[in-house]
Amino acid sequence: MARGLRRSLCPRSVSLRLISLRAALGAAALWAAVMPGRVVRAEFELRRVVGGLNQPTYVTQAPGDDRYLYIVERAGSGGGTLGDIIRYDTVTRNRSTFLDLSGSLVQDGGAFVMAFHPDYATNGRFYVTSMVGATNHLDEFRVVGGTPQFQRTLLQYNNPRTQHTITWTGFKPGASGAERNWLYVNTGDGGIQADENGFTNRGQDPKSVFGKVLRLDVDPAAPDAYPNDSNKNFAIPAANPFAADTTGKLKEVFMTGFRSPWRASFDRATGDMYVGDVGFNTKEEISFNKNDAGFNSGRDYGWALREGTIPNPAPGKGGPSPGSLTRSTSETTSTSRRSPAATSTAGRCRSCRGNTSSRISSAARSWRWTSTATPTPRRSTARPRGSST
């Protein structure tokens, strides 16, 4: 959602009772009865899985293990420290603390996402993104003797603002060989708004870490690409678009032109990549990288010249569309406008411009969708409001 809706959606700590909710969408069945021959959407059943969470930002499962849910909580119970990762047993419904993070939390900071290595069952490695103070972190942990232990900081850098941070990370499903160690990382543009003094187009600058999708080789045995930089501890995938560059472009950059790419996902059947990028004032964007011959070519998605498929509406910031833009993005329009000055109160964002807490469930709940009918494949061209930052 664009900036205007965010102030009323800033995260709050919520305590809930466990309840049972079942919602069947009977309209589809009725439509089929009165309109034979038409495409019928699948029915779904909505069930509560777990409640009583504190600002959950992400839920995932370890490869090959469908019993346990791992739920990332952004903040600690007091609200001023990083949260933790909860391990929830879907059979016994018991929960335990899998990893307790430490560090101070400022504004949009906190713990965001965790990703398990594809070979987690044998190597025990997983990765966590967070923002401590105004410093972005991507850290590697390893489970040893049943206990997660810190291994190394893969990437660490400071943000100009405490928004548009390092957000999502994950591996490409179905990867084989060396690609099983290639970790994808989303980075925001740093949080300075396009209509403010000091804004620069970091997203389309391949020499800048901001506003990108990065791709790192996290094989511990691979040579460190930055042996003299303690803030970078990873290798470079050979297929990265700038892997052989000698002009100062960051070799870890995989895609460019993002504002705040809060989430990403891969199509497990095709390997296509989708990135949800938060809009400025007018457009929200889903960026699409088709798994074809150009997948590794370093595709650009337009920000800060473009917001979705239109010129950036900030005065003097708009520009021409890259040639592939109109086929690589989907957008939805917001008609709201932000408040000219967002202020702080306890438990709210001090400045919610360019950020939304819809990524943090407003009801602090985790849900599971179960299909009760055979769906018809359909590609959406717009996303629900409130699904990114």
N, C-alpha and C positions, 0 to 999 in steps of 0.2 A: 504494500500500500504506500501511497505517496505520503509526504510529510504531514499533511494536515490532519490525519486521523490519529496521530500517534500519542498525543498528549494524554488523551483519555484512556489509552491502552497500556500505560506504563506498568511494569510488573509489580505485584504485591505478593507478599508471603500469604499463603492460604492454607488453612487447616480444614480438612474435610472428613466426614464420616463415610465409611464404606457403604455404598448402596448398590442396588441392582437396577439396571435400566435396560429395557429391551424396546427397540423402535423398529417396526417392520414397515417397509414402504409399500403399502397395498395399492397405491395408485397405478403402479406398473401393471398389475394384474387386471385392474379395471380397464385400463387403456387397451390391453390386449383383447378384452372381451368385446369392447364397443368399436374397436378399430382393427379388425383382423387384417393381417398382411403387413402391418406396420412394424418397424423395429421396436422392440420392447427393451427398456433398460433393466438391468439386473436389480433384484431386490437385495437389500442388505439388512443385517441385524447388528445393532450397535450394543456392545456389552462393555460394562466397566471391568477393567482388569485390575487396576490398583489405584488407590486414592491416598490422600494425606501427604502428598509430595510438596516439596518446597521449591518453587520456581524451576520445574523440570524443563530442560532445553533439548534433550535428545534421548532416544531409546534405541537399543540395538541388541543383537544377540551374537554370541561367539560362533564362528564357523562350525557347522556340524552339531550344534547344541541348541535344540529348540525348547529346552526346559526352562532356561534362565533368561530373564530380561535384565539388561544393564541400563540403568536410568541415570543420566547426568543431571545433577541439581546445580544450578548456576551459583547460588549463594548459600552460605551457612545460615543456620537458624536465626542468628542475630542480625543478619543482613549486611554486615560489614566485612565479611571474610568469604573466601572462596568456598564453594560447596563440596560435594563429594559425589561418588558414584555408588548407587545402590544396586545390589544384586537381589533380584526378586525371583523366588521359586514359584513358578506357575502351577505346580502340583500341590505343594504344601501351603502356598500363599504366605510363606515366611519371607522376611527381608533381612538383609544384613548389609553392613557397609563394606563394599569391595575396596574402595580407595578413598581416603580422606585427604583432600587437597588443602594446602595452606597458602596464605598470602592475603594481602589487602584487596578489597573490592572497591572500585570507583565507577560510578555511573553505569555505563553499559558493559563493564568488565565482568569477569567471573569465568566459570567453567562452561564450555560450549558443547564440545563434541568428543566422542571417543571412537576409535576405529581399531578393530582387531586385525592383526596380520592374517593373511589367508592361511598361513601355516601355524596359527596360534596353538593348535592342539599339540604340536611338537616343540615349538620354540617359545611359547608363552608370551610373545611380544604384543603390545598394544600401544596406542598413541592417543594423546589428549591435547586438545587446543584450549587455551585460556588466555585471559588478559589480567595481569596482576599489576595494580596501579595503572600506569599508562604503557606497560610493556607487554607486547604479544609474545606468547610462548607456544611452541609445539614440542612436546616432550615425549620421550619413549620410556615405557615401563616394561618390566618383564616379571612374570609370575615365577617365583622360585620357592619351592617347598610350600606351595599354596598361598604365598603372600606376595602381592605386587611390590616390586622394588624399582626405584628410579634407576634408569640406565644412562641417559644423556639428554641434553637439550639439542634437538635437531635444528631449530630455528628460533631466534629471539631478536626482536627489534622494537623500537619505540614508535608510538603513534603520535601524530600531531594533536589529535583529539582522542577522547575516550569513546568514540563511535567508529563504525566501519573498520572493524578489527580483523584479526585472523579468526576465521569462523569455522568452516567445515573442513574435514579431511576424510579421506577414504581410499580404498583400493578398487581397481576395476575387476568386477566379477569375471571369473573364467579365465583370468590371465594365466599364462604358463611360463616356465623358464624364468629368465631374469625379470620379466615383467611382474612377477608376483611380489617383487620388492619395490615396485614403483608406487609411491604414495602421492596422491593428488591433494593439493592444499589451496583453499580459497582465501584471498586476502582482500580486505576493503581498501578504499582509496585514502583512508586516513581521517576522514570525518569533517574536514573543512568544506563548507557548503559552496556550491558553484556560484552563488550570488554574493559571496563574502570576499573581502580583501584577503590576499594571501593564497587564494585558490590557484592551483596549477593542475594541468592535465597529467597527473601521474599515471592514470589508468592505461594510457596508450604509449607510455614511455618504457621501452623494454629494459632500460637501465635502472628502473625503480621497482621495488618489491610491491608497491601499493597497486591495488586494483587489478589483481591478476588471478589466474589459476596457475599454480606452480606444480611441478612434478619432480619429486625427489627420489633418488635411489637410496633406500634405507637399509640395504644389506650391510651389516656390520663389517663384513670382510672386504667391501669395496673401498677403493681409495677415497679419502676425503678431498672433495673438490676445493675446499678452502682451509688448508692446513694451518694457515696463520690467522684465522678468524675464529675465535672461540664461540661466536654467536651463530656460526653455521657449521654443522657437523653432519654432512651427508655427501653422497656421490651424485653424479649427473647421469640420468638415463641417456644412452647413446642416441635414442630416437628423438630427443628434445629438439625443438626447432633451432635453438641457439647454442647447441652443445659444442659446436666447433667455432663459435664466434670469438674474435680477438679484438673487438672494438668497444668492449665494455658492457655489452648487453648481458643481462643475467642469464646464465646458462640454465638455471632452474625454471625460467619462465616457460609456460606451456601455452597459455592463451592470454590475451590482453583485452583492455577496454571494458572494465567492470567498475561499478560504483560501490556496491555492498553485496557481494555474491554470497548470500546467507546459507544456502543449501545447494547441493548438487546430487545427482543420481545417475546411474547407468542403466540402460536397458539390458537386462541379462540375456536376452535372446540375440540382440544385434550388436551390443557394445557401444551403441550411441550414448552420448553424454548430454545431460540436461543440467543447466545451471540457473537457479532462481536469483535474479539480480534486482535489488530494491530500487524503485524509481526515485526521482528528484521531486517534482511537483505534479507531473501529469501522467506518466506512463510507468507501468510495472513491466518487467521483462523476464521471459524465459529464453535463455540462450541455448542453442542446439548445435552440438558438434557431432556431425555424422561420422560414424566409424568407417570411413572410406579412405581413399588414397590421400586425402588432405587432412586426416584426423590429427597428424603430428606436425602440421605445417605452420602452427602458430597463428591460428585464426584470431581476428580482432572483432570485438562486439560493440564498438562504437563510443562508449563513454570515455571522455567527456564531450565529444563532439555531438553525440546523439543520445537522446533519451528514448529508448525503444527505437522506433523508426522515424522519429521526428527530430529536428534540430534541438539541441539543448536550449530550453527556454530562458536560461539566465542571459542577461544582456551581454552581447559580445562573445558568448561562449559556444554558440552553435556552429556546426560545420557540415560538410558534405558527408554523405553516407558511404561507408566502405562498400565495395562492390558486392560482397556476399551478405550484407547485413539483412536485406529484406527476406532472404530465404533462411536465415539462421536465427531469427528471433521471433517470438510471439509476444504479444503485449495486451494489456488491459488498461483501461483508462480510469483515473480517479478524478472526480469533479470537485473534491474538497480542497480547501486551502488551509495551510498551517496558520497557527497563531503567530503574530510577528514577534512575540517574546514569550518563550516558555520558561517558567520559573520553577524553583525547587521547593518541594515539601517532603517531609520524611516519608520514605517508602516509595517515592516517585522519581522518575528521571528528571534531572535538572534541565536537560535540553533534549527533547525527543525528536528533533529534526533529523530526518534520515534514518530513524530507527523505530522499531515497533516491538512491543512485547508479545505480539501474537505468536512469535516463535516460542514464548514461554506460555504454556497453556494458562489462559485466564482463570480456569477452574482448577488448575493444578491436578489434572487427571491424565491417566493414560488409557486410551481406548483401543479396541480391536474391531476391525470390520470383518464380518464373515459373510461371504456371498451365499445366498439361498436360491439363486437361479443362475442359469448359464448366461454370462454377459456377452454382448456383441462388441467386438473390438472397436474402439473409437478414440480418436486423438483430439484432445481438447486444445483450443486455441487461446484460452484465458484461464488464469488460476483464481481460486477463491481469494477474496481480500483477507489480509491478516495472516498470510502464511510465510512471511519472511520479514527481514529487519529493515 
